[in-house]
Amino acid sequence: PFIKDLFGLTDMEEKIRQAYGLQQVVIVPGDSDHSPHTKRELGLAGAQVLRKVVKEGDVIGVTGGSTLAEVANLLTFPTSDTNCMFVPARGGLGENVELQANTIASTMAKRTGGQYRLLHVPDHLGDEAYQSLMSDPNIQEVVEVIRRSRIVIHGIGNAMTMARRRKADERTIELLKQEGAHAEAFGYYFDREGNVVHKMPTVGLKLEDIMETEVVIGVAGGSSKAEAIESILKFGHEDILVTDEAAAQVIVSRC
Ligand code: BG6
């Protein structure tokens, strides 16, 4: 708390919390774009927030990404009998294995003595493939579990960064630009005002589910992500934001 007050972080937390009607905002000092140490602190803060909100028997939906990978690596729960189930929020989104939601869900389960279920769904699903996958009883069962998530913890990215990281083709990139895609979270692309403009075809949590999830936790930092975070906040379904000083400064200056 002392360090936070020294940097004025507590004030910024409160400003952002009020501006977007959030339950809680946590800001760590620094800029995770430039400092691996800050990114780790961001991960640790995300892990602490999750540890606090979790209840016995919870289903926790997680996304992929390097930030959530940090959260996973630093996650601990008080006892091994909290008995949580970690699931990927959505199926294949074109990430490398280390950054996939499946990997992160299994790491979190192992670190906390919880359980996990995986979604084996390939990327870039066509309509027909989607329909046939959805009629598979195993997939249906996992999707049902996923849709029961009481908590969702997710990363936030810049639309273009994420599209390129997922190796979207030039046509899709052009389309995203035309649609005004600015931010990305859980496979949905948002414009500056927080409207959904594009979604990746996969299975798992739908936007309606996210809107109804009891606790949605966004973990993202770095000055380059400030505006993307802002558009997800405008979308209006976050409950807790964990970010860093560099992103927070930009967000506060525009509140
Ligand atoms: C992806 C999530 O895996 O990670 C996205 O599905 C998120 O929703 C992204 O935007 C963030 O990644 P990073 O590496 O910037 O934390």
Boltz pocket constraint, residues with backbone or C-beta under 6 A from the ligand:
constraints:
  - pocket:
      binder: B
      contacts: [[A, 63], [A, 64], [A, 65], [A, 66], [A, 67], [A, 68], [A, 93], [A, 95], [A, 99], [A, 100], [A, 101], [A, 154], [A, 155], [A, 156], [A, 157], [A, 158], [A, 162], [A, 184], [A, 185], [A, 186], [A, 187], [A, 219]]
      max_distance: 6.0
